[in-house]
Amino acid sequence: MDLSFYKSDLAEELRDEGRDEGRDEGSVSTYGTAILTVLEQRGIDVPADARQRITECGDLETLHAWLVRAATATSAAEIFADGKA
């Protein structure tokens, strides 16, 4: 059996892309969890629609902005103040 493909540059490139995608997905999940944790630990109610919006957002920049706002927000709605995502 010829296994040379698995040692090729193309195979390594495909593996790298998979690793990068995995990191991005992990980062999205981590940000969403962090936002919810911050709000919950601060005693802020997180309605189902806000929780869904946070967990379904796939934009790291938006999630980071929401995480920063979660540190000082007085309600879950406040983290969405600029209307992004």
C-alpha positions as CSV (number, residue, x, y, z in Angstrom):
1,M,0.0,0.0,0.0
2,D,1.4,3.4,-1.0
3,L,1.3,5.8,2.1
4,S,3.3,8.6,0.4
5,F,0.3,10.9,0.4
6,Y,0.2,11.0,4.2
7,K,3.8,12.4,4.2
8,S,3.2,14.9,1.4
9,D,3.1,18.7,1.7
10,L,-0.6,18.7,0.8
11,A,-1.5,16.2,3.6
12,E,0.4,18.4,6.1
13,E,-1.4,21.5,4.8
14,L,-4.8,19.8,5.3
15,R,-3.9,18.7,8.8
16,D,-2.8,22.2,9.7
17,E,-6.1,23.6,8.3
18,G,-8.0,21.1,10.5
19,R,-6.1,22.1,13.6
20,D,-6.8,25.8,12.9
21,E,-10.5,25.2,12.4
22,G,-10.6,23.2,15.7
23,R,-8.9,26.0,17.5
24,D,-11.4,28.5,16.2
25,E,-14.4,26.3,17.1
26,G,-12.9,25.8,20.5
27,S,-12.3,29.5,21.0
28,V,-15.9,30.3,20.0
29,S,-17.2,27.8,22.5
30,T,-14.8,29.0,25.2
31,Y,-15.9,32.7,24.7
32,G,-19.6,31.7,24.9
33,T,-19.0,29.8,28.1
34,A,-17.0,32.6,29.6
35,I,-19.6,35.2,28.8
36,L,-22.4,33.1,30.4
37,T,-20.2,32.3,33.4
38,V,-19.3,36.0,34.0
39,L,-23.0,37.0,33.8
40,E,-24.1,34.2,36.0
41,Q,-21.4,34.7,38.6
42,R,-22.3,38.4,38.8
43,G,-25.9,37.3,39.5
44,I,-27.3,38.6,36.2
45,D,-30.2,36.6,34.8
46,V,-29.5,35.3,31.3
47,P,-32.8,34.7,29.4
48,A,-33.1,31.8,27.0
49,D,-33.0,34.1,23.9
50,A,-29.8,35.8,25.1
51,R,-28.2,32.5,26.0
52,Q,-29.0,31.2,22.5
53,R,-27.7,34.3,20.8
54,I,-24.4,33.9,22.7
55,T,-24.0,30.2,22.1
56,E,-24.9,30.5,18.4
57,C,-22.6,33.4,17.6
58,G,-19.6,32.3,15.6
59,D,-17.7,35.6,15.4
60,L,-14.7,35.8,17.7
61,E,-14.5,39.6,17.6
62,T,-18.1,40.0,18.6
63,L,-17.8,37.4,21.3
64,H,-14.7,39.1,22.7
65,A,-16.6,42.5,22.8
66,W,-19.5,40.8,24.6
67,L,-17.1,39.2,27.1
68,V,-15.6,42.6,27.9
69,R,-19.1,44.1,28.3
70,A,-20.2,41.2,30.5
71,A,-17.7,42.3,33.2
72,T,-19.6,45.6,33.7
73,A,-23.1,45.0,32.3
74,T,-26.1,45.3,34.6
75,S,-28.2,43.0,32.4
76,A,-27.6,40.4,29.7
77,A,-29.2,42.8,27.1
78,E,-26.5,45.3,27.8
79,I,-23.8,43.1,26.2
80,F,-25.6,43.4,22.9
81,A,-25.6,47.2,23.0
82,D,-24.0,47.9,19.6
83,G,-26.4,45.5,17.8
84,K,-23.6,43.2,16.4
85,A,-24.6,39.6,15.6
